[in-house]
Amino acid sequence: MQGTVKDFDAAARTGSVLLDDGTELPFDAEAFAAGGLRLLRFGQRVNLALDGGRVSVVTLSTFPLPAREA
């Protein structure tokens, strides 16, 4: 799933993403760390993985999502 960064707090490593249908999804520091990124900026396209309705990974749209453990 892809979305666009709406906001990002570099100190807290949290933020939110807008899906193409306008739905806003927040993400926590754990989801940000799982994507291996150091920074995001407003308007950046990202790939998302969801786990039980919660964003579990945020990474750049040009990067693959990490493999999930079985």
mmCIF file as Biopython writes it, N, C-alpha, C and O atoms, coordinates in Angstrom:
data_model
#
loop_
_atom_site.group_PDB
_atom_site.id
_atom_site.type_symbol
_atom_site.label_atom_id
_atom_site.label_alt_id
_atom_site.label_comp_id
_atom_site.label_asym_id
_atom_site.label_entity_id
_atom_site.label_seq_id
_atom_site.pdbx_PDB_ins_code
_atom_site.Cartn_x
_atom_site.Cartn_y
_atom_site.Cartn_z
_atom_site.occupancy
_atom_site.B_iso_or_equiv
_atom_site.auth_seq_id
_atom_site.auth_asym_id
_atom_site.pdbx_PDB_model_num
ATOM 1   N N  . MET A ? 1  ? 0.851  -1.151  0.000  1.0 0.0 1  A 1 
ATOM 2   C CA . MET A ? 1  ? 0.000  0.000   0.000  1.0 0.0 1  A 1 
ATOM 3   C C  . MET A ? 1  ? 0.904  1.222   0.000  1.0 0.0 1  A 1 
ATOM 4   O O  . MET A ? 1  ? 1.966  1.220   0.622  1.0 0.0 1  A 1 
ATOM 5   N N  . GLN A ? 2  ? 0.470  2.279   -0.711 1.0 0.0 2  A 1 
ATOM 6   C CA . GLN A ? 2  ? 1.254  3.500   -0.766 1.0 0.0 2  A 1 
ATOM 7   C C  . GLN A ? 2  ? 0.464  4.686   -0.230 1.0 0.0 2  A 1 
ATOM 8   O O  . GLN A ? 2  ? -0.767 4.678   -0.211 1.0 0.0 2  A 1 
ATOM 9   N N  . GLY A ? 3  ? 1.189  5.690   0.200  1.0 0.0 3  A 1 
ATOM 10  C CA . GLY A ? 3  ? 0.581  6.912   0.677  1.0 0.0 3  A 1 
ATOM 11  C C  . GLY A ? 3  ? 1.561  8.059   0.568  1.0 0.0 3  A 1 
ATOM 12  O O  . GLY A ? 3  ? 2.670  7.896   0.060  1.0 0.0 3  A 1 
ATOM 13  N N  . THR A ? 4  ? 1.144  9.223   1.047  1.0 0.0 4  A 1 
ATOM 14  C CA . THR A ? 4  ? 1.942  10.437  1.000  1.0 0.0 4  A 1 
ATOM 15  C C  . THR A ? 4  ? 2.087  10.973  2.418  1.0 0.0 4  A 1 
ATOM 16  O O  . THR A ? 4  ? 1.110  11.047  3.164  1.0 0.0 4  A 1 
ATOM 17  N N  . VAL A ? 5  ? 3.303  11.344  2.784  1.0 0.0 5  A 1 
ATOM 18  C CA . VAL A ? 5  ? 3.564  11.852  4.131  1.0 0.0 5  A 1 
ATOM 19  C C  . VAL A ? 5  ? 2.792  13.154  4.348  1.0 0.0 5  A 1 
ATOM 20  O O  . VAL A ? 5  ? 2.948  14.117  3.598  1.0 0.0 5  A 1 
ATOM 21  N N  . LYS A ? 6  ? 1.962  13.163  5.385  1.0 0.0 6  A 1 
ATOM 22  C CA . LYS A ? 6  ? 1.227  14.366  5.767  1.0 0.0 6  A 1 
ATOM 23  C C  . LYS A ? 6  ? 2.039  15.177  6.771  1.0 0.0 6  A 1 
ATOM 24  O O  . LYS A ? 6  ? 2.168  16.394  6.643  1.0 0.0 6  A 1 
ATOM 25  N N  . ASP A ? 7  ? 2.585  14.485  7.771  1.0 0.0 7  A 1 
ATOM 26  C CA . ASP A ? 7  ? 3.454  15.148  8.736  1.0 0.0 7  A 1 
ATOM 27  C C  . ASP A ? 7  ? 4.414  14.138  9.342  1.0 0.0 7  A 1 
ATOM 28  O O  . ASP A ? 7  ? 4.160  12.933  9.356  1.0 0.0 7  A 1 
ATOM 29  N N  . PHE A ? 8  ? 5.531  14.669  9.845  1.0 0.0 8  A 1 
ATOM 30  C CA . PHE A ? 8  ? 6.552  13.827  10.457 1.0 0.0 8  A 1 
ATOM 31  C C  . PHE A ? 8  ? 7.275  14.634  11.518 1.0 0.0 8  A 1 
ATOM 32  O O  . PHE A ? 8  ? 7.721  15.751  11.257 1.0 0.0 8  A 1 
ATOM 33  N N  . ASP A ? 9  ? 7.393  14.072  12.719 1.0 0.0 9  A 1 
ATOM 34  C CA . ASP A ? 9  ? 8.119  14.677  13.821 1.0 0.0 9  A 1 
ATOM 35  C C  . ASP A ? 9  ? 9.451  13.939  13.953 1.0 0.0 9  A 1 
ATOM 36  O O  . ASP A ? 9  ? 9.495  12.809  14.441 1.0 0.0 9  A 1 
ATOM 37  N N  . ALA A ? 10 ? 10.524 14.577  13.520 1.0 0.0 10 A 1 
ATOM 38  C CA . ALA A ? 10 ? 11.838 13.924  13.506 1.0 0.0 10 A 1 
ATOM 39  C C  . ALA A ? 10 ? 12.318 13.564  14.907 1.0 0.0 10 A 1 
ATOM 40  O O  . ALA A ? 10 ? 13.004 12.556  15.079 1.0 0.0 10 A 1 
ATOM 41  N N  . ALA A ? 11 ? 11.975 14.361  15.904 1.0 0.0 11 A 1 
ATOM 42  C CA . ALA A ? 11 ? 12.412 14.073  17.272 1.0 0.0 11 A 1 
ATOM 43  C C  . ALA A ? 11 ? 11.705 12.839  17.824 1.0 0.0 11 A 1 
ATOM 44  O O  . ALA A ? 11 ? 12.340 11.983  18.440 1.0 0.0 11 A 1 
ATOM 45  N N  . ALA A ? 12 ? 10.401 12.743  17.610 1.0 0.0 12 A 1 
ATOM 46  C CA . ALA A ? 12 ? 9.628  11.608  18.118 1.0 0.0 12 A 1 
ATOM 47  C C  . ALA A ? 12 ? 9.627  10.426  17.152 1.0 0.0 12 A 1 
ATOM 48  O O  . ALA A ? 12 ? 9.302  9.303   17.539 1.0 0.0 12 A 1 
ATOM 49  N N  . ARG A ? 13 ? 9.994  10.681  15.881 1.0 0.0 13 A 1 
ATOM 50  C CA . ARG A ? 13 ? 10.009 9.665   14.813 1.0 0.0 13 A 1 
ATOM 51  C C  . ARG A ? 13 ? 8.608  9.101   14.570 1.0 0.0 13 A 1 
ATOM 52  O O  . ARG A ? 13 ? 8.444  7.911   14.304 1.0 0.0 13 A 1 
ATOM 53  N N  . THR A ? 14 ? 7.613  9.965   14.666 1.0 0.0 14 A 1 
ATOM 54  C CA . THR A ? 14 ? 6.220  9.593   14.422 1.0 0.0 14 A 1 
ATOM 55  C C  . THR A ? 14 ? 5.623  10.546  13.395 1.0 0.0 14 A 1 
ATOM 56  O O  . THR A ? 14 ? 6.188  11.602  13.107 1.0 0.0 14 A 1 
ATOM 57  N N  . GLY A ? 15 ? 4.476  10.160  12.848 1.0 0.0 15 A 1 
ATOM 58  C CA . GLY A ? 15 ? 3.822  11.034  11.886 1.0 0.0 15 A 1 
ATOM 59  C C  . GLY A ? 15 ? 2.549  10.419  11.366 1.0 0.0 15 A 1 
ATOM 60  O O  . GLY A ? 15 ? 1.967  9.530   11.987 1.0 0.0 15 A 1 
ATOM 61  N N  . SER A ? 16 ? 2.123  10.908  10.208 1.0 0.0 16 A 1 
ATOM 62  C CA . SER A ? 16 ? 0.933  10.351  9.580  1.0 0.0 16 A 1 
ATOM 63  C C  . SER A ? 16 ? 1.078  10.410  8.069  1.0 0.0 16 A 1 
ATOM 64  O O  . SER A ? 16 ? 1.840  11.207  7.522  1.0 0.0 16 A 1 
ATOM 65  N N  . VAL A ? 17 ? 0.324  9.543   7.418  1.0 0.0 17 A 1 
ATOM 66  C CA . VAL A ? 17 ? 0.347  9.384   5.972  1.0 0.0 17 A 1 
ATOM 67  C C  . VAL A ? 17 ? -1.078 9.491   5.462  1.0 0.0 17 A 1 
ATOM 68  O O  . VAL A ? 17 ? -2.014 9.021   6.110  1.0 0.0 17 A 1 
ATOM 69  N N  . LEU A ? 18 ? -1.242 10.110  4.297  1.0 0.0 18 A 1 
ATOM 70  C CA . LEU A ? 18 ? -2.540 10.140  3.629  1.0 0.0 18 A 1 
ATOM 71  C C  . LEU A ? 18 ? -2.544 9.107   2.514  1.0 0.0 18 A 1 
ATOM 72  O O  . LEU A ? 18 ? -1.671 9.104   1.646  1.0 0.0 18 A 1 
ATOM 73  N N  . LEU A ? 19 ? -3.544 8.228   2.552  1.0 0.0 19 A 1 
ATOM 74  C CA . LEU A ? 19 ? -3.726 7.280   1.455  1.0 0.0 19 A 1 
ATOM 75  C C  . LEU A ? 19 ? -4.331 8.026   0.273  1.0 0.0 19 A 1 
ATOM 76  O O  . LEU A ? 19 ? -4.787 9.159   0.428  1.0 0.0 19 A 1 
ATOM 77  N N  . ASP A ? 20 ? -4.343 7.412   -0.895 1.0 0.0 20 A 1 
ATOM 78  C CA . ASP A ? 20 ? -4.863 8.059   -2.089 1.0 0.0 20 A 1 
ATOM 79  C C  . ASP A ? 20 ? -6.344 8.390   -1.976 1.0 0.0 20 A 1 
ATOM 80  O O  . ASP A ? 20 ? -6.823 9.294   -2.662 1.0 0.0 20 A 1 
ATOM 81  N N  . ASP A ? 21 ? -7.079 7.678   -1.125 1.0 0.0 21 A 1 
ATOM 82  C CA . ASP A ? 21 ? -8.508 7.968   -0.941 1.0 0.0 21 A 1 
ATOM 83  C C  . ASP A ? 21 ? -8.751 9.037   0.123  1.0 0.0 21 A 1 
ATOM 84  O O  . ASP A ? 21 ? -9.901 9.343   0.439  1.0 0.0 21 A 1 
ATOM 85  N N  . GLY A ? 22 ? -7.673 9.611   0.681  1.0 0.0 22 A 1 
ATOM 86  C CA . GLY A ? 22 ? -7.788 10.669  1.675  1.0 0.0 22 A 1 
ATOM 87  C C  . GLY A ? 22 ? -7.786 10.201  3.114  1.0 0.0 22 A 1 
ATOM 88  O O  . GLY A ? 22 ? -7.816 11.022  4.031  1.0 0.0 22 A 1 
ATOM 89  N N  . THR A ? 23 ? -7.751 8.898   3.330  1.0 0.0 23 A 1 
ATOM 90  C CA . THR A ? 23 ? -7.704 8.354   4.690  1.0 0.0 23 A 1 
ATOM 91  C C  . THR A ? 23 ? -6.350 8.670   5.323  1.0 0.0 23 A 1 
ATOM 92  O O  . THR A ? 23 ? -5.304 8.458   4.710  1.0 0.0 23 A 1 
ATOM 93  N N  . GLU A ? 24 ? -6.380 9.175   6.545  1.0 0.0 24 A 1 
ATOM 94  C CA . GLU A ? 24 ? -5.144 9.469   7.272  1.0 0.0 24 A 1 
ATOM 95  C C  . GLU A ? 24 ? -4.808 8.313   8.203  1.0 0.0 24 A 1 
ATOM 96  O O  . GLU A ? 24 ? -5.653 7.857   8.973  1.0 0.0 24 A 1 
ATOM 97  N N  . LEU A ? 25 ? -3.553 7.838   8.123  1.0 0.0 25 A 1 
ATOM 98  C CA . LEU A ? 25 ? -3.089 6.762   8.994  1.0 0.0 25 A 1 
ATOM 99  C C  . LEU A ? 25 ? -1.876 7.247   9.783  1.0 0.0 25 A 1 
ATOM 100 O O  . LEU A ? 25 ? -0.872 7.638   9.187  1.0 0.0 25 A 1 
ATOM 101 N N  . PRO A ? 26 ? -1.951 7.230   11.099 1.0 0.0 26 A 1 
ATOM 102 C CA . PRO A ? 26 ? -0.780 7.593   11.902 1.0 0.0 26 A 1 
ATOM 103 C C  . PRO A ? 26 ? 0.207  6.431   11.961 1.0 0.0 26 A 1 
ATOM 104 O O  . PRO A ? 26 ? -0.177 5.270   11.819 1.0 0.0 26 A 1 
ATOM 105 N N  . PHE A ? 27 ? 1.471  6.752   12.170 1.0 0.0 27 A 1 
ATOM 106 C CA . PHE A ? 27 ? 2.470  5.703   12.403 1.0 0.0 27 A 1 
ATOM 107 C C  . PHE A ? 27 ? 3.326  6.096   13.593 1.0 0.0 27 A 1 
ATOM 108 O O  . PHE A ? 27 ? 3.542  7.277   13.867 1.0 0.0 27 A 1 
ATOM 109 N N  . ASP A ? 28 ? 3.813  5.067   14.298 1.0 0.0 28 A 1 
ATOM 110 C CA . ASP A ? 28 ? 4.631  5.290   15.486 1.0 0.0 28 A 1 
ATOM 111 C C  . ASP A ? 28 ? 6.115  5.110   15.172 1.0 0.0 28 A 1 
ATOM 112 O O  . ASP A ? 28 ? 6.485  4.778   14.046 1.0 0.0 28 A 1 
ATOM 113 N N  . ALA A ? 29 ? 6.952  5.332   16.171 1.0 0.0 29 A 1 
ATOM 114 C CA . ALA A ? 29 ? 8.397  5.238   15.993 1.0 0.0 29 A 1 
ATOM 115 C C  . ALA A ? 29 ? 8.829  3.826   15.616 1.0 0.0 29 A 1 
ATOM 116 O O  . ALA A ? 29 ? 9.796  3.651   14.876 1.0 0.0 29 A 1 
ATOM 117 N N  . GLU A ? 30 ? 8.128  2.830   16.114 1.0 0.0 30 A 1 
ATOM 118 C CA . GLU A ? 30 ? 8.465  1.439   15.781 1.0 0.0 30 A 1 
ATOM 119 C C  . GLU A ? 30 ? 8.256  1.172   14.292 1.0 0.0 30 A 1 
ATOM 120 O O  . GLU A ? 30 ? 9.092  0.526   13.662 1.0 0.0 30 A 1 
ATOM 121 N N  . ALA A ? 31 ? 7.161  1.657   13.726 1.0 0.0 31 A 1 
ATOM 122 C CA . ALA A ? 31 ? 6.892  1.476   12.296 1.0 0.0 31 A 1 
ATOM 123 C C  . ALA A ? 31 ? 7.931  2.227   11.459 1.0 0.0 31 A 1 
ATOM 124 O O  . ALA A ? 31 ? 8.375  1.730   10.424 1.0 0.0 31 A 1 
ATOM 125 N N  . PHE A ? 32 ? 8.314  3.417   11.905 1.0 0.0 32 A 1 
ATOM 126 C CA . PHE A ? 32 ? 9.325  4.189   11.192 1.0 0.0 32 A 1 
ATOM 127 C C  . PHE A ? 32 ? 10.669 3.459   11.222 1.0 0.0 32 A 1 
ATOM 128 O O  . PHE A ? 32 ? 11.331 3.347   10.190 1.0 0.0 32 A 1 
ATOM 129 N N  . ALA A ? 33 ? 11.075 2.967   12.376 1.0 0.0 33 A 1 
ATOM 130 C CA . ALA A ? 33 ? 12.351 2.255   12.510 1.0 0.0 33 A 1 
ATOM 131 C C  . ALA A ? 33 ? 12.377 0.982   11.675 1.0 0.0 33 A 1 
ATOM 132 O O  . ALA A ? 33 ? 13.427 0.611   11.150 1.0 0.0 33 A 1 
ATOM 133 N N  . ALA A ? 34 ? 11.240 0.309   11.546 1.0 0.0 34 A 1 
ATOM 134 C CA . ALA A ? 34 ? 11.172 -0.942  10.783 1.0 0.0 34 A 1 
ATOM 135 C C  . ALA A ? 34 ? 11.477 -0.724  9.303  1.0 0.0 34 A 1 
ATOM 136 O O  . ALA A ? 34 ? 11.884 -1.659  8.615  1.0 0.0 34 A 1 
ATOM 137 N N  . GLY A ? 35 ? 11.288 0.487   8.810  1.0 0.0 35 A 1 
ATOM 138 C CA . GLY A ? 35 ? 11.551 0.784   7.407  1.0 0.0 35 A 1 
ATOM 139 C C  . GLY A ? 35 ? 12.982 1.163   7.104  1.0 0.0 35 A 1 
ATOM 140 O O  . GLY A ? 35 ? 13.347 1.305   5.937  1.0 0.0 35 A 1 
ATOM 141 N N  . GLY A ? 36 ? 13.804 1.330   8.133  1.0 0.0 36 A 1 
ATOM 142 C CA . GLY A ? 36 ? 15.216 1.631   7.929  1.0 0.0 36 A 1 
ATOM 143 C C  . GLY A ? 36 ? 15.504 3.050   7.455  1.0 0.0 36 A 1 
ATOM 144 O O  . GLY A ? 36 ? 16.561 3.307   6.879  1.0 0.0 36 A 1 
ATOM 145 N N  . LEU A ? 37 ? 14.583 3.966   7.691  1.0 0.0 37 A 1 
ATOM 146 C CA . LEU A ? 37 ? 14.773 5.346   7.246  1.0 0.0 37 A 1 
ATOM 147 C C  . LEU A ? 37 ? 15.361 6.207   8.348  1.0 0.0 37 A 1 
ATOM 148 O O  . LEU A ? 37 ? 15.363 5.832   9.520  1.0 0.0 37 A 1 
ATOM 149 N N  . ARG A ? 38 ? 15.872 7.395   7.942  1.0 0.0 38 A 1 
ATOM 150 C CA . ARG A ? 38 ? 16.382 8.348   8.925  1.0 0.0 38 A 1 
ATOM 151 C C  . ARG A ? 38 ? 15.535 9.611   8.973  1.0 0.0 38 A 1 
ATOM 152 O O  . ARG A ? 38 ? 15.552 10.324  9.976  1.0 0.0 38 A 1 
ATOM 153 N N  . LEU A ? 39 ? 14.793 9.901   7.904  1.0 0.0 39 A 1 
ATOM 154 C CA . LEU A ? 39 ? 14.039 11.134  7.829  1.0 0.0 39 A 1 
ATOM 155 C C  . LEU A ? 39 ? 12.947 11.004  6.774  1.0 0.0 39 A 1 
ATOM 156 O O  . LEU A ? 39 ? 13.106 10.271  5.798  1.0 0.0 39 A 1 
ATOM 157 N N  . LEU A ? 40 ? 11.856 11.702  6.965  1.0 0.0 40 A 1 
ATOM 158 C CA . LEU A ? 40 ? 10.798 11.831  5.967  1.0 0.0 40 A 1 
ATOM 159 C C  . LEU A ? 40 ? 10.472 13.305  5.817  1.0 0.0 40 A 1 
ATOM 160 O O  . LEU A ? 40 ? 10.708 14.097  6.730  1.0 0.0 40 A 1 
ATOM 161 N N  . ARG A ? 41 ? 9.927  13.676  4.655  1.0 0.0 41 A 1 
ATOM 162 C CA . ARG A ? 41 ? 9.507  15.067  4.464  1.0 0.0 41 A 1 
ATOM 163 C C  . ARG A ? 41 ? 8.077  15.097  3.936  1.0 0.0 41 A 1 
ATOM 164 O O  . ARG A ? 41 ? 7.608  14.133  3.332  1.0 0.0 41 A 1 
ATOM 165 N N  . PHE A ? 42 ? 7.402  16.194  4.168  1.0 0.0 42 A 1 
ATOM 166 C CA . PHE A ? 42 ? 6.032  16.401  3.723  1.0 0.0 42 A 1 
ATOM 167 C C  . PHE A ? 42 ? 5.933  16.145  2.216  1.0 0.0 42 A 1 
ATOM 168 O O  . PHE A ? 42 ? 6.759  16.621  1.437  1.0 0.0 42 A 1 
ATOM 169 N N  . GLY A ? 43 ? 4.902  15.383  1.820  1.0 0.0 43 A 1 
ATOM 170 C CA . GLY A ? 43 ? 4.653  15.124  0.408  1.0 0.0 43 A 1 
ATOM 171 C C  . GLY A ? 43 ? 5.393  13.940  -0.178 1.0 0.0 43 A 1 
ATOM 172 O O  . GLY A ? 43 ? 5.168  13.586  -1.335 1.0 0.0 43 A 1 
ATOM 173 N N  . GLN A ? 44 ? 6.263  13.326  0.590  1.0 0.0 44 A 1 
ATOM 174 C CA . GLN A ? 44 ? 7.038  12.188  0.100  1.0 0.0 44 A 1 
ATOM 175 C C  . GLN A ? 44 ? 6.153  10.963  -0.032 1.0 0.0 44 A 1 
ATOM 176 O O  . GLN A ? 44 ? 5.326  10.700  0.842  1.0 0.0 44 A 1 
ATOM 177 N N  . ARG A ? 45 ? 6.318  10.196  -1.128 1.0 0.0 45 A 1 
ATOM 178 C CA . ARG A ? 45 ? 5.574  8.950   -1.316 1.0 0.0 45 A 1 
ATOM 179 C C  . ARG A ? 45 ? 6.257  7.842   -0.532 1.0 0.0 45 A 1 
ATOM 180 O O  . ARG A ? 45 ? 7.482  7.724   -0.540 1.0 0.0 45 A 1 
ATOM 181 N N  . VAL A ? 46 ? 5.454  7.035   0.144  1.0 0.0 46 A 1 
ATOM 182 C CA . VAL A ? 46 ? 5.986  5.948   0.958  1.0 0.0 46 A 1 
ATOM 183 C C  . VAL A ? 46 ? 5.179  4.670   0.746  1.0 0.0 46 A 1 
ATOM 184 O O  . VAL A ? 46 ? 4.013  4.706   0.355  1.0 0.0 46 A 1 
ATOM 185 N N  . ASN A ? 47 ? 5.829  3.549   1.012  1.0 0.0 47 A 1 
ATOM 186 C CA . ASN A ? 47 ? 5.178  2.243   1.076  1.0 0.0 47 A 1 
ATOM 187 C C  . ASN A ? 47 ? 4.830  1.978   2.529  1.0 0.0 47 A 1 
ATOM 188 O O  . ASN A ? 47 ? 5.578  2.339   3.437  1.0 0.0 47 A 1 
ATOM 189 N N  . LEU A ? 48 ? 3.685  1.344   2.735  1.0 0.0 48 A 1 
ATOM 190 C CA . LEU A ? 48 ? 3.228  1.021   4.078  1.0 0.0 48 A 1 
ATOM 191 C C  . LEU A ? 48 ? 2.885  -0.451  4.175  1.0 0.0 48 A 1 
ATOM 192 O O  . LEU A ? 48 ? 2.407  -1.048  3.211  1.0 0.0 48 A 1 
ATOM 193 N N  . ALA A ? 49 ? 3.128  -1.031  5.329  1.0 0.0 49 A 1 
ATOM 194 C CA . ALA A ? 49 ? 2.626  -2.367  5.651  1.0 0.0 49 A 1 
ATOM 195 C C  . ALA A ? 49 ? 1.717  -2.206  6.854  1.0 0.0 49 A 1 
ATOM 196 O O  . ALA A ? 49 ? 2.036  -1.483  7.798  1.0 0.0 49 A 1 
ATOM 197 N N  . LEU A ? 50 ? 0.581  -2.887  6.809  1.0 0.0 50 A 1 
ATOM 198 C CA . LEU A ? 50 ? -0.368 -2.842  7.916  1.0 0.0 50 A 1 
ATOM 199 C C  . LEU A ? 50 ? -0.381 -4.176  8.633  1.0 0.0 50 A 1 
ATOM 200 O O  . LEU A ? 50 ? -0.211 -5.231  8.022  1.0 0.0 50 A 1 
ATOM 201 N N  . ASP A ? 51 ? -0.584 -4.114  9.929  1.0 0.0 51 A 1 
ATOM 202 C CA . ASP A ? 51 ? -0.706 -5.317  10.746 1.0 0.0 51 A 1 
ATOM 203 C C  . ASP A ? 51 ? -1.873 -5.085  11.696 1.0 0.0 51 A 1 
ATOM 204 O O  . ASP A ? 51 ? -1.744 -4.340  12.668 1.0 0.0 51 A 1 
ATOM 205 N N  . GLY A ? 52 ? -2.994 -5.707  11.428 1.0 0.0 52 A 1 
ATOM 206 C CA . GLY A ? 52 ? -4.174 -5.525  12.270 1.0 0.0 52 A 1 
ATOM 207 C C  . GLY A ? 52 ? -4.720 -4.107  12.228 1.0 0.0 52 A 1 
ATOM 208 O O  . GLY A ? 52 ? -5.235 -3.619  13.234 1.0 0.0 52 A 1 
ATOM 209 N N  . GLY A ? 53 ? -4.619 -3.433  11.086 1.0 0.0 53 A 1 
ATOM 210 C CA . GLY A ? 53 ? -5.122 -2.080  10.949 1.0 0.0 53 A 1 
ATOM 211 C C  . GLY A ? 53 ? -4.154 -0.999  11.388 1.0 0.0 53 A 1 
ATOM 212 O O  . GLY A ? 53 ? -4.437 0.188   11.228 1.0 0.0 53 A 1 
ATOM 213 N N  . ARG A ? 54 ? -3.013 -1.394  11.939 1.0 0.0 54 A 1 
ATOM 214 C CA . ARG A ? 54 ? -1.982 -0.475  12.408 1.0 0.0 54 A 1 
ATOM 215 C C  . ARG A ? 54 ? -0.830 -0.475  11.417 1.0 0.0 54 A 1 
ATOM 216 O O  . ARG A ? 54 ? -0.457 -1.529  10.903 1.0 0.0 54 A 1 
ATOM 217 N N  . VAL A ? 55 ? -0.258 0.701   11.140 1.0 0.0 55 A 1 
ATOM 218 C CA . VAL A ? 55 ? 0.919  0.781   10.271 1.0 0.0 55 A 1 
ATOM 219 C C  . VAL A ? 55 ? 2.088  0.134   11.006 1.0 0.0 55 A 1 
ATOM 220 O O  . VAL A ? 55 ? 2.447  0.549   12.108 1.0 0.0 55 A 1 
ATOM 221 N N  . SER A ? 56 ? 2.676  -0.885  10.387 1.0 0.0 56 A 1 
ATOM 222 C CA . SER A ? 56 ? 3.785  -1.590  11.030 1.0 0.0 56 A 1 
ATOM 223 C C  . SER A ? 56 ? 5.132  -1.260  10.392 1.0 0.0 56 A 1 
ATOM 224 O O  . SER A ? 56 ? 6.173  -1.446  11.021 1.0 0.0 56 A 1 
ATOM 225 N N  . VAL A ? 57 ? 5.123  -0.768  9.141  1.0 0.0 57 A 1 
ATOM 226 C CA . VAL A ? 57 ? 6.357  -0.388  8.444  1.0 0.0 57 A 1 
ATOM 227 C C  . VAL A ? 57 ? 6.064  0.814   7.553  1.0 0.0 57 A 1 
ATOM 228 O O  . VAL A ? 57 ? 5.034  0.870   6.881  1.0 0.0 57 A 1 
ATOM 229 N N  . VAL A ? 58 ? 6.979  1.767   7.561  1.0 0.0 58 A 1 
ATOM 230 C CA . VAL A ? 58 ? 6.953  2.904   6.637  1.0 0.0 58 A 1 
ATOM 231 C C  . VAL A ? 58 ? 8.315  2.948   5.962  1.0 0.0 58 A 1 
ATOM 232 O O  . VAL A ? 58 ? 9.342  2.993   6.640  1.0 0.0 58 A 1 
ATOM 233 N N  . THR A ? 59 ? 8.336  2.936   4.633  1.0 0.0 59 A 1 
ATOM 234 C CA . THR A ? 59 ? 9.595  3.068   3.909  1.0 0.0 59 A 1 
ATOM 235 C C  . THR A ? 59 ? 9.332  3.818   2.612  1.0 0.0 59 A 1 
ATOM 236 O O  . THR A ? 59 ? 8.177  4.020   2.237  1.0 0.0 59 A 1 
ATOM 237 N N  . LEU A ? 60 ? 10.378 4.228   1.933  1.0 0.0 60 A 1 
ATOM 238 C CA . LEU A ? 60 ? 10.212 4.965   0.692  1.0 0.0 60 A 1 
ATOM 239 C C  . LEU A ? 60 ? 9.562  4.094   -0.368 1.0 0.0 60 A 1 
ATOM 240 O O  . LEU A ? 60 ? 9.717  2.873   -0.357 1.0 0.0 60 A 1 
ATOM 241 N N  . SER A ? 61 ? 8.835  4.719   -1.285 1.0 0.0 61 A 1 
ATOM 242 C CA . SER A ? 61 ? 8.132  3.957   -2.315 1.0 0.0 61 A 1 
ATOM 243 C C  . SER A ? 61 ? 9.103  3.260   -3.255 1.0 0.0 61 A 1 
ATOM 244 O O  . SER A ? 61 ? 8.716  2.318   -3.947 1.0 0.0 61 A 1 
ATOM 245 N N  . THR A ? 62 ? 10.351 3.701   -3.295 1.0 0.0 62 A 1 
ATOM 246 C CA . THR A ? 62 ? 11.352 3.054   -4.150 1.0 0.0 62 A 1 
ATOM 247 C C  . THR A ? 62 ? 12.051 1.893   -3.453 1.0 0.0 62 A 1 
ATOM 248 O O  . THR A ? 62 ? 12.823 1.168   -4.081 1.0 0.0 62 A 1 
ATOM 249 N N  . PHE A ? 63 ? 11.788 1.710   -2.162 1.0 0.0 63 A 1 
ATOM 250 C CA . PHE A ? 63 ? 12.392 0.606   -1.403 1.0 0.0 63 A 1 
ATOM 251 C C  . PHE A ? 63 ? 11.381 -0.510  -1.236 1.0 0.0 63 A 1 
ATOM 252 O O  . PHE A ? 63 ? 10.186 -0.245  -1.101 1.0 0.0 63 A 1 
ATOM 253 N N  . PRO A ? 64 ? 11.841 -1.762  -1.243 1.0 0.0 64 A 1 
ATOM 254 C CA . PRO A ? 64 ? 10.902 -2.851  -0.954 1.0 0.0 64 A 1 
ATOM 255 C C  . PRO A ? 64 ? 10.552 -2.891  0.526  1.0 0.0 64 A 1 
ATOM 256 O O  . PRO A ? 64 ? 11.339 -2.471  1.374  1.0 0.0 64 A 1 
ATOM 257 N N  . LEU A ? 65 ? 9.382  -3.393  0.823  1.0 0.0 65 A 1 
ATOM 258 C CA . LEU A ? 65 ? 9.005  -3.610  2.222  1.0 0.0 65 A 1 
ATOM 259 C C  . LEU A ? 65 ? 9.835  -4.766  2.760  1.0 0.0 65 A 1 
ATOM 260 O O  . LEU A ? 65 ? 10.096 -5.721  2.027  1.0 0.0 65 A 1 
ATOM 261 N N  . PRO A ? 66 ? 10.256 -4.707  4.016  1.0 0.0 66 A 1 
ATOM 262 C CA . PRO A ? 66 ? 11.014 -5.818  4.599  1.0 0.0 66 A 1 
ATOM 263 C C  . PRO A ? 66 ? 10.179 -7.096  4.618  1.0 0.0 66 A 1 
ATOM 264 O O  . PRO A ? 66 ? 8.957  -7.050  4.757  1.0 0.0 66 A 1 
ATOM 265 N N  . ALA A ? 67 ? 10.844 -8.219  4.479  1.0 0.0 67 A 1 
ATOM 266 C CA . ALA A ? 67 ? 10.155 -9.510  4.538  1.0 0.0 67 A 1 
ATOM 267 C C  . ALA A ? 67 ? 9.572  -9.699  5.923  1.0 0.0 67 A 1 
ATOM 268 O O  . ALA A ? 67 ? 10.214 -9.384  6.925  1.0 0.0 67 A 1 
ATOM 269 N N  . ARG A ? 68 ? 8.360  -10.210 5.977  1.0 0.0 68 A 1 
ATOM 270 C CA . ARG A ? 68 ? 7.711  -10.470 7.269  1.0 0.0 68 A 1 
ATOM 271 C C  . ARG A ? 68 ? 8.102  -11.846 7.773  1.0 0.0 68 A 1 
ATOM 272 O O  . ARG A ? 68 ? 8.234  -12.798 7.004  1.0 0.0 68 A 1 
ATOM 273 N N  . GLU A ? 69 ? 8.282  -11.928 9.076  1.0 0.0 69 A 1 
ATOM 274 C CA . GLU A ? 69 ? 8.615  -13.214 9.683  1.0 0.0 69 A 1 
ATOM 275 C C  . GLU A ? 69 ? 7.348  -14.038 9.809  1.0 0.0 69 A 1 
ATOM 276 O O  . GLU A ? 69 ? 6.282  -13.513 10.128 1.0 0.0 69 A 1 
ATOM 277 N N  . ALA A ? 70 ? 7.473  -15.322 9.558  1.0 0.0 70 A 1 
ATOM 278 C CA . ALA A ? 70 ? 6.299  -16.217 9.631  1.0 0.0 70 A 1 
ATOM 279 C C  . ALA A ? 70 ? 5.989  -16.628 11.030 1.0 0.0 70 A 1 
ATOM 280 O O  . ALA A ? 70 ? 5.037  -17.375 11.257 1.0 0.0 70 A 1 
#
